[in-house]
Amino acid sequence: MRIRAAGLAKRYPGSERAVLDGLDLDVEADALAVIGPSGGGKSTFLRILGGLLAPDAGTVEMDGERVDYDEASLPAYRASIGYVFQQNGLFQHLSARENVVMPLVRVHGLSREEAGRRADELLGRFGLAEVADQLPAQLSGGQQQRAAIARAIAPRPRLVLLDEPTSALDPAYTVDILDLLDALRRDGMRFVIVTHEMGFARRACDACAFLDGGRIVECGPSEQVFEAPAHEQTRAFLGRLLEWR
């Protein structure tokens, strides 16, 4: 997977500060971690990668294909990307199973029978078979996030984007989700994850990008970024974050 971004800029209406300020990135990795301080632009960058938000300026290429942000082209691109939100983003009025089935039918054109088989396969694999007919509000936080991941990967997307998928979970559920993501990575899932879980970024991702102030400060193999960061900003950030770990 090669991701190239050139000159990405984004400013939200009413804000004096640009969230992304000429961001450049050129990286080839099957598992990319995006780290950095809160407010640095990580979630905005992920939403632009996923076609959920258009940049004010700049370009994005995925595996050599330029992303066209015009509304006529975006639905097909979005359908090729899986997305997992911080707060899972499940449809609250649908069961865990229907959360997986419904997009497969309405967006990807599968029959209900085929979609049901795919949903049952994933929910069973993720330990959710016994709660498949329950609403999200009836599930634990970890179960909700597993259902959200099942929904994201059900159509076999080219890429999965995960925006701090463990941020609202307690430590036990966090480990559960990270183990699941690592298993999916080993099975061939390609992903970009915004995370504060430095152990996962270091050991489960082959590349890591440090984003601060709306720009990529540093990007490289994860082990290199953590062991020998090239920039003082990266060293200071990791030093503070890892002090108590």
N, C-alpha and C positions, 0 to 999 in steps of 0.2 A: 504494500500500500504506500503510495507516494502522495503526500499532501504538500501543495505549494500555495502559499498566500503571499500576495505582493501589495504593499501599500494599503492594507485594510484600515479604514477609518470609520468610526461610528460615534455619533453624539446624539444623546436623547433630547427631545424637545424640552426646553426650559432649563437645560443644564449648561453651565459655562465650561465644564470640563469634558474633553473627549474621552469616552470609555476605551476606544481603540484609537491609537494615534500613529498611523503609518506602520502597522504591524507587518513584519516579513517573516516567513517561515518556509523552509524547504527541507522536508524530512521524509525518510523512507523507513517505515516500521510497521509491524503488524499489531503492536500494542504500544500506544503512545500515552504517557501520562502528562497532563498539564498541571503544573503546580504554581503556587505564588500566593501573595497576600490577598485577603478579601478586598474587593473593590478594584482589583487590578485589571479586570476585563475578561476573566476566564470563561464565565458563563455566556457572556455576549459572543465571544469568539466561537464557542461551541454551537450556539444557536445559528450563527452565520454559516458554520460548516454544514449544519443540518438543513439549511434552506428555510429555517423558521424565521429568520430575520435577514433583511438585505443590508449590506454595508452602504455607507454614504459614498465611499470611494474604495478602489482597490479590486483585486480579483482573487478567486479561489480556483484551484485545479485539483481534481481527484484522479489519480492514476492517469494524468495527462489530459483529462477531459475537463474543460472549463465549465464551471457552474454558472448557468444563466439565471439571473434573479428576476426575470420577467414572469408574471403570474401565469402565463400560458405554459411555461416550461417547468415551473417549480413542482407541480403535483407529481409528475413522473420521477423527478429527482428525490423528492421527499419520501416517496414510496420505496425507494431503494436503500433508505437509511433507517436503522432502528434507533429509538431515542428513549433513554431512561432518565426521568427527572428526579430532582432532589426529594420531592414529596410523592414519588411514585406515579402520580398523574393518572391513576386508574379511574374509570367511569364508576362513580359511586353507586349508581342505580343498577349496575350489572354485576353478576356473579364473577368470581375469578375466571371461570371457564368462558363465560360470554365476553369478558374483556379480551381474551385471546381470539375467540371465534369471530366476533363481529368485524374487526378490521380485516381479517383474512377474507371474509365474504365481501364486504362493501368496498374495500380499497384494492384488494389483490385478486378478486374475482374467483376465489375458490368456492366450490359447492359447500353447503353446510356440512355434509357428510365428511368431506375431505378436511375441512377446517376443524371439525370436531375431533377427528383422529389426530391431527397435529396438536391440538390443544391438550388432549388426553395424554399424548406421548410426553409433552414437555412438563405438564403439571405433575405427572407421575414421576418423571425424572427428578423434579425439583422438590419432591416430598409434599406435594399439595393435593394429591388425589382425594384425600378424605375431606378436604375443605373446598373442593372445586366449585361447589354450588353455593358457597357462602358469599355474602357481599363484602366488599373491602373493609367496611367498618367492623365486621365480625372477625377479621384476621389480625394477627399480631403485626407489628411493624416489619419484622423480617419476612413474614409470609406475604405481606403486601408487596414488598420490594422484589421478592422472587417471582410473584405473579407479573409484576411490571417487566421484569427481565424476560420472562417467558413470552409476553406479548411482543416485546421488541425483537426477539430473535425468531419468532414463529414464521415469518415470511422469508427467512434465510436472506437477510439483507447483505449488501456488499460491505457494510460498515455499521457498527453500533457506537453511538455516542452516549456517554454516561456522565451526568452532571452531579457530582458528589452523591453517589447513590447510597452512601452509608451515613450521611451527615445527621440524619434524624434518628439513628438507631443506637441502642445501647451496645456495650462492647461485645457481648455474646453474639448478638445478631450481626454486628459488623463483621466479625470473623467468619460467620456463616456465609455472608454475601461475598466476601473477598475470596473465600475458598471456592465458591460456585463460579465466580468470574475467572479464577485461575484455571479451573477445570475446563471451562468453555474456551479459554485461550488455547489450552493444549489440544483441544478438539478442532482448532482452526478458526475460531471467531476472531475477526479483526476489530479493534476498537480504539477509540480515543476516550480517555477518562479524565475528568477534572476531579482531583482528589486532594485531601489533606492527609491521607494514609501513606506516609512516606515509606514504610516497609513494603507495601504493595507496589508503589511506584518504582522502588529500587529493584525489587526482586522478580516481579511479575511482568514488568513492562520493558521492552527492549530499548525504548527511547524515552527521554524526558525533556520537556520544554518548560523553562521557568519564565512566567509572564508577570510583568510588573509595570504599572504605569501605562498600560495600553500597548506595550511592545514586548516582543520576545527578547529577553535579555541573553538567554543562553539555551541552546538545544544540542543534545548529543546522546550517545549511549547512556543508559541510566546509571550504570556503575561508574562511568567517568564523571557524570554530573555530581553524583553524591560523594565520590571519593576524592575528586580533584576538580572542583568547580573553577572555571576560568575567570569568573567575574566576582568582584567584591560584593555586589548586590546578592548574588546567589549564595556566596559564603555566609553573609550576614543572616540571610533568611533561614538557611538550613541550620546554622549555628543556634539561632533562637529556638527554632522549632524542635530540634533534636536534643536540646539541653536536658529535658526531663524524660527522655526515652532511653 
